[in-house]
Amino acid sequence: MSDDLISRKALMEGRVENDPVRIAAMCADTAFNKEKVIEELKAWEKASHDAGIQSKYAGLDGKASEYYQESRAYHRAIEIVEKGGIE
């Protein structure tokens, strides 16, 4: 399933200055880049997971558990963004 996001640039291409679609596009809130958001969340997920592994080897089991929980939270955030917030 694809999302319904469209870029402001795509709406404005080929439009004249006083076109209602162009005016609406200029006034509308912009959406985020889904792929970039997911990419950044995955980087943070990996960093948390890796920190958990390092903490575990250092004998800091409590800290490792915190990092693993954080990693799971990032993983869940990725799932939500990939679905577009729709369950």
Residue, then its C-alpha position, 0 to 999 in steps of 0.5 A: m500500500s502506498d501513502d497519499l503524500i505528494s510533494r509541494k514541488a510536484l503540485m506546483e510544476g506546470r501551474v500558473e501564478n494564480d492557479p488555486v492548486r498552486i496557492a493551496a500548495m504554497c499554504a499547505d503544511t509540508a510532509f516529512n520524507k518517510e524514507k529518511v525518517i525510517e533511515e534515521l530511526k534504524a540508525w538510532e535503533k542499531a546504536s542502542h542495540d550496539a550499546g546494549i551489547q557493549s554494556k553486557y560485555a562490560g558487566l553492566d546488565g542493568k544498563a544493557s537492559e535499558y539500551y535493549q528497551e530503547s532499541r525496541a522502542y525505535h523498532r516500534a517507531i519504525e513499524i509505525v512510520e512504515k504503516g503511516g500511523i495506520e494500524 
